Amino acid sequence: MHLRAEIPTKDIPVWTKRNSDGERRKVLGKYESKLVVNPALTRVLVSFQGNKHEPFSRWFKYKEGFSNDFVTYCLRQFAPSRKRTCELLDPFAGAGTALLTSFQEGWSATGIELLPVAVQIIKARVGAMSVDASLFREEYERLKGFSRVKKKAYYHFPHLRITRNAFSEETEQRLSNYMEFLSTIQDDGVKELFWFAALSVLEDISFTRKDGQYLRWDRRSGRDLRSTFEKSIILPFEEAIQERLSMMEEDLALWGGTRPAGKVKIIEGSCLEELPLLNNGRYDLVITSPPYCNRYDYTRTYALELAFLSQSEQEVRELRQRLLSATVENRSKQEGLMDTYQRLGKEDLFRKAEESFISQRALKEVLNILWDARHKGHLNNTKIPEMVSNYFFEMSLVVHCLGDVVADGGRVVMVNDNIQYHGQEIPADLILSEFAEDAGFETESIWVLPRGKGNSSQQMGVHGRNEMRKCVYVWRKR
């Protein structure tokens, strides 16, 4: 499905929230005229669900992202009219949807991504565009005979503590045989795709399921579990890998090997550290979706994939701290980032972002309530106030960096969710738009999805059901 390119011209009434008292009420009043329900946007379009059947995108279920159609919609809205080559940036590149969609439209696209799993997804999708489909098909046919032969295992899955017992003994044997087959593939591009196919089926063949903040375990794993949860299907390795390779073969044949006119650059690292290294005023459009402040820990949900990538326990711990602060385990990065920005000659930018964060009254109002709730023992996790504070400080830094690298008249399109803790809604859409105005943007619109998001079942039991805005922010560089 492709979206129409018109922005709705008629404002549709937007609900106002309870507990929008004091400073939050003031900031809501400031931006209320910008809050526009956009009927062209749905939860499917601003999530991975819109890509479930898309060629190349369907190879890996990376749920933390938006759809190709959403990116196309934004490109049609905001492409500069007088430039031959347009520049796009995604500082939280994820699975590379913004990069690959704009690349196919002839844009030059740059993405920054820290999570190694996501980096591999982007590399596989970009690399696949240069793979000879006939060579891939030949190796696929050869695998069918190879997989029937039982061989002594030479490859052993490099488990982390969190992934032990994730597979049956038979599955690990079959995976080992497959990895031996990879060593016999001569073409590097084909070999990379066969390796990526194994990465992409790990959840399907395991006793685990990604479940929000956690890696959920099937009771048949042999782990000591309180839960009696059972996955509906655990695929045998041969069935899972054949299904994935068949899908990839089909997509490569449809693609036809025609390379788009655009360019893709992947920067592996944290956007907090990489953004200040980019050229000022270079980018015409930013399309991105940062991690939400929802306590999701990607190093746990993607633990199987990180283990397959041979990440050590220490590397995973370090990765968790370098990711944007969205879990209660994250420690403050403020001091280290200050040193980094001083070394880069960007101390003024850092101070500006810091001042914007400190002076944000609506955020301060929420934090004071959370600190008080912690003091009274009312929070289910005492580190929630620090997490919220760290998250918004880092996002202030990101937004101010974007203020430097976006061209005059360029735009930032950002997908994010409002969140709630202790019954208190945190209006991320309004707080981040305040940061953007401090960074040299004007808020053109805050597109509100017609259907919001409910609070967690845990909070619902205490504070009742509260629907929160799901939004897409559109900021224009002055």
N, C-alpha and C positions, 0 to 999 in steps of 0.2 A: 504494500500500500504506500502511495506517495501522497504527501500532504500538499494542500494548496499553499501558495506562497503569500497570500494576503494576511496581514496582521489584522485581527478583529478591530473594527473602528468603534464599536459600541461597547461601553463598559457594562459588564454584567455584575450585579451586586456581589460584593465579597463579604463573607461573614467576618465579624469581629470576634475576638477571643475573650473568654473570661480570664481573669487575673491579668488583664492588660492595664494594670493600675500604674499610676505615677509615671515614671520615665518611659515605660513600654507603651503607655497610652499616648504619650507625646510623640514618640517616634512613629507610632502607627498613624497618628493624625498627619504627620509630615508626608508619609508615603502612601496614604490611603488612595489618592487619585492615581497612583502608579500601579496599584494592585488591580490587574485586569484578568478576569478568567478567560483563558484562551481555549475555546472549544476544539481547536485543531490539535491540541496536545492531549495525550492519554497516558496512563501509567505504562501501557505497553510500549509506547513510542519513546519514553524517557527511561526505559530500562532495557535489560538484555532480552526480554521476551520478544521484542520486535525483530531480533536477529536469529531466532531459534531455527529458522529455515533458510537463512541467507547463505549462499555459497561463500566459502572461506570462513565466515563468521561462525558458522554452526559447528566448526571442528572442535571447539573447546567451550564448555559451559562456564564462561566468565561472567558472573551475574552482576558485578559491580560496574555497570556501564550503561550507555544509552544505545539507541538503534541507528542503523545507517540512514533510515528515513528521517530521523530527527536532525542528523547532520546535514542532509540534503536540504531540508527545510530551512535551516539557518544559513547555508551557503546561498540559497536563492534570495533570501531576505537581505543579506548584508554584504554580498560580494562588491568590492569597489568597481565602479563603472569605467574608470579610465586607466586601469593598470593591465598590462599584458600578463604579468606573472603575479599572482596574489600569494601572500604569505600567511599561513595558518600556524597557530601554536596551541598545543594542549599540554599544560604543565603537569597534569595528572593523567598520563596517556592511557593507562590501563591496558586493555586488549587492542588498542590502536584504532578504534572505530572512526574517530574524527580524522586521524591521519590517513587511513586507507580510503575513506570515502572522498575526502578532499583531493587526495592524490589522484584518484581515478577521474576527478573533475578537472585535472590539469593544474591544481594548486601545488605550491611548494610547502610541504608540511614538516613541522618540527615537533617532536614529542619528548617529554621528560618522564621517565618512569624509574622507580626505585625497586619495586617488587620483581625479583628475578623471573618468577613465573610469567608475569605479564609481559616482560621484555621478550621472553621466548615466544610467546604468542604472536607478538608483532613481527619478530624476525621470521617466523615460519610463514606468516601470511604474505609478507613482502617477498620473501625468497621464493615462495611458490609461483609467483608470477613469471619467474624465469625458468621454471622446471619444464623439461621435455615430458609431456604427458605420455608419450609412447614408451619412454624409458621407465617411467613410474609403473606403467601397466605391465611391462615385462618383469620387473622385480616383484610385483604383486602376484603374478602367476607363479613365479619361482618360489615364493614364500609358501604357497599352498602345498607344495610337495615337501618342502623343508620342515614345516610344522608337524608333519605326521611322524617324523623320526624323533624318537626320544634320545636325548643326548645328556651326557653328564654335565651338570651345572658348572659353569665357570664364572658366571656373573651372579653376585649376591646383592640384593636390594640394600642400599646403604641407609638402614633405618635410623631415625631419631628415636628418642625415648617415647615421644608421643605417638609414633607410628607403629610400634612393635605390635605384632599379631594382627596387622591390618589385612593380611592376605592369608589364604589357606596355603598349605605346603605345595599342593598341586599347582596353584596359581603362580607361586614364586618360581617353581620349576619351569613352567611354560614361559614366563616372562624372561627367565634366564636364557632359554633356547632362542627366543626372539632376539634378544640382545646379541647373541652369537651370530644370528643371521645378518644383523645390521653390519657386522664387521666384514661381511663378504660383498656388500654393495659398493660398486666402484664410483658411481657418480655422486659427488658430494651433496648436490641439491636434493636428489632423491633420498639419499641416506638421512639428511636432516629431516625431511618430511616423515619418513618411517619412524625416526626417533621421536618426533613430535607426536605422532599417533599414539605411541606408548604413553607419553606424558598425559595425553588427553583422556585416556580411559582408566586412569588409576582409581578414581572414585568409583567407577562402574564395577570394577572387579574386586573391590575391597569390602571390608566389614564396616565401612564408615560412610557418613553422609554429611555434607556441609549443611549446617543448620544455624544460620544467623551468626551469633557470637562464638559458636562452638563447632567442634568436629564430633558429631554424634556417632556412638558406637553400637553396632548390632550385638545382641547378647550372645550370638554364636561365635564371637571372636575369641572366647576363652578368657577375656579380661574379667576382673572382679568388678561387676557393675551392679548398681541398684536398679537400673532401668531394665525393662523386658522388651525394649524396642527391637523390631526386626525390619530390615529393609524389605521392600516388596520383591525386588529382584537383585541378585548378585550374579552378574554375567560371567560365564567361563571366559578365560583370557582369549582363546581362539575366536569365540563368537564376537567379543567386544572389539578385538583388533581388526577382524575381517570387516565388521560393520563400519568401523572408522575409515579404514583404507579404501573401502568401496565408495564411501561418501567423498573422500578426497579425490579419488580417480574420476568420479562423476563431475566434480567441480572443476578439476583441471581440464577435462575435455570440453566443458562448456566455456571455460575461459578462453581457450584457443591460443594462449601464449602471447597475446598482443600487450605490449608494455605501455601503460599510460604515459602521458607527456609530463606529468608532474614529478616531484621529487619527495623522498621521505628521508628524514634524518631522525635517528633515535639517540637520545642522550640518556645513558644509564646513570642514575643518581637521584638525589633528592632535589626537588625543585626549590627548596629553601636555600640550597647551596648553588644550584646551577642557574637559576633565573638571573642573579646579578651579573653573570658572565655573558649574557646575551646582549646583542647590539640594541641600543636605545632606538625607539621609534621604528623598529623593523616590521612588526607584525600588524597585518590589517584586521585579523580576526582571531579571537581566542574562543574555542569551544571546549569546555571542560566540565568535569564533575569531580570535586574533591571527595575524599572519604568523609562520610557524615560523622557527626559527634555522637555516635551511637554505641560505643564500646565494642565494636566488631574488631577482632584481632585477626588480620589476614595471615599472620604467621602460624596461627592455629588452624584456620579453615583450609589453608593451602599447605598444610604440613606434609602431606604425601608428596606433593609436587616439589616442595623445597628439598625433601629428602632425596628424591629422584635426581635432583640437580646437584646432589652431593654437598648441600649446605651442612656445615657442622653445627653442633649445639651452640657454640659460641657465636658463630655467624648469624644464626637465627635470633639469638638474644640481641645482638647488635643491630640487626635489621629491624626488630620490633621497636627499638628506641629511635631509630632514624626515620621511621615512618611518621607521617603527620599524627600528632597526639590525639588519638581518638579512643584510647583504651585507658583504663585506670592504672595500668602498669607503666605508662609512659612517664618519664621524668622530664623536668623542664629542660629545654634546649637553649634557653634564652642567653645564658652566659657564653656558651660555645658559639652560638650564632653571632653574637656581638663581636667576638674575636675574629670570626670569619669575615664579617662585613668591614671591620676596621682594616684587615689585611688587604681587602680588595679595594680599599678607598671608597667604600660605600657606607661609611658611618652615618652620614646625614640621612640617607635613606632608612637605615635601621632606626635612628632616633625619631624620624617622622612616623614610622609605623608604630613604634613604641608609644609615642604620644597619642596617636589616634586610638590605640587600644586602651590606654589609661583613662582617656577622657570620655570613653563610651559609657554614658550614664545608664542606658537600658541594660547593658551587660552587667554593669556594676550592681544594679538593683537585683538582678537574678543571683549573682554571686553572693551578695550579702545574705539573701534568703537561704541559699544552700549552705553557706558557712554556719549560719545560725542553726539550721536543721542538723548539721553534723554535730555541733556543740551539744545539742539536746538529744543526740543519739537516734535521730529519726531517719537517717539515710541507710539504705541497705549496703552501701559501700562508702567508706569514709573518704575515699580518694576522688569522688565525683567532682567536688569543687575545683581541685587542682587540674583534673582532666579538662573541664570546660574552660578554665582560664588559659591553660596551655594551648588548647585548640584554637581559641580565638586570637591569641597573641600571634601564633604561627600563621593563621589565615590573614591577619592584618599585614604581616610581612609579605605574604604571597601577593595580596592585592596591591600593595604599594610597589612591589617589583613589576607587576603588570602595568602599573601606571607609567613606568619608565620604558618598557619594551614595546608597548602598543603605539602605533602611529596615530598622529592627530586625526580625529574623525573615525578611527578604528573602534571596534567594539569587542566587548567581552560578553560571552553567553555562558552562564554558569548554572548547572543543575545542582540543587541541594535540597535538603529537607530541614524543616523546623524540628526541634526535638523537645522532649519534656523530661524533667527530673523532679521528683518530690511534688508532683502536681503542678509544677511551674513550667509554662511554655517558654522556651528560649527562641525568640524570633530571629533565627539566623538570617533570613532574607533581609530583614531591616537592618540588623547590625552590620552585616557584610556590605550592604549598600551604603551605610554611613562611612565605613572604611573606604569604599570606592570613591565617594565624593571627596574625602580628604586626600585621596591619591590622584586627583585630577580628572575623574570621570563625572559624568552626569547620569543619573538613573533614568533611562528612557522608559522602561517598563519592568514590572515584576509580574511575569506571566504566571497565573495561578492555575493549576490543573483543576478541572471541574470536580474531581473526586480527591479528597484529602487522604490523610493517613491516620489511622487510629494509634493511640498510645499502647504500650506493651500490656500484656495480660496482667503482669505483676502490678503495674501502676493502676490499671483499670480497677482491680479489686479494691484498692484503697481510695483512689481519687475519682472513680467513675470513668466513663468513656468520653474521651475528648478528641475530636478530629482536628488535626493540625494541617496547616497549609503545606502542599507540595508545590515548589516554585521553580521557575527558570528566570534568572535575573539577566537583564540586558542593560549593560553600561556602555556609554559612548564616551570616548576620550575627547575632552574639550580641545 
